[in-house]
């Protein structure tokens, strides 16, 4: 399956999942194992040197994290005011804006032929920072105090990202000669896995989509695009090449919307969970389009 058709397939499976949700909702438990397999596939293409080079990118990592926790929350707040969203929907937007980068960003970076090691590192760092910043930003913008599930966030990060990537790198280190012929299949598997994940997410949010409010859709799309644009332009202005810039763009623009949905349902309301639910769908579609563009542009 060509990466260039990824956005088309993502839209098609989203439509099918919306029309026939019962076929996919029972596959909810597949999401984490699929992500683990995708991260393992990415690890199979990485070496230890990829991570040792991250030290030279420490400045752009700091810039990316600054955009993540300064620009994204502010953008969520301003967009909510601009579009006249209710207090509940604004709360949901702020939870999306104040959270860390999601694991899907690593997959989209891989498909966009970005710097996967940098993406994984930024995800881990932003998740650690979010433990402190998410409650602070929520209190600052909303006047609400919430408890962030720090331990479960970090445990999930290790299980879903760190261990699979390390396992893949170990396999690549010892069996690189045998794995080279299989490398093209890693990206194909990742595409199929992400398409299935998108379909499951759409099916699980079928009810939310059936009652969606168009201003919320616009808010989510605008917020995502602002994050990607800021990440890309900041990196380019600082003199980094397009590989690093696209990595930062994806990392900043694709938020951990799953966490924002969970926090909204626990501390606020089902309505507050709507922006996060819509974001989880949209950022996979926008990420697919972004990855498809760069994969086509970089095609040998």
Secondary structure, DSSP 8 states (H G I E B T S, - for coil): --GGGHHHHHHHHHHHHHHTTHHHHTTTTHHHHHHHHHHHHHHTT--HHHHHGGGGGHHHHHHHHHIIIIIHHHHHHHHHHHTT--HHHHHHHHHHHTS-B-THHHHHHHHTT--HHHHHHHHHHHHHHHHHHHHHHHHHHHS------HHHHHHHHIIIIIHHHHHHHHHHHHHHHHHGGGHHHHHHHHHHHHHHHHHHHHHHTHHHHHT--HHHHHHHHHHHHHHHHHHHHHHHHTT--HHHHHHHHHHHHSB-HHHHHHHHHHHS-TGGGHHHHHHHHHHHHHHHHHHHHHHHHT--
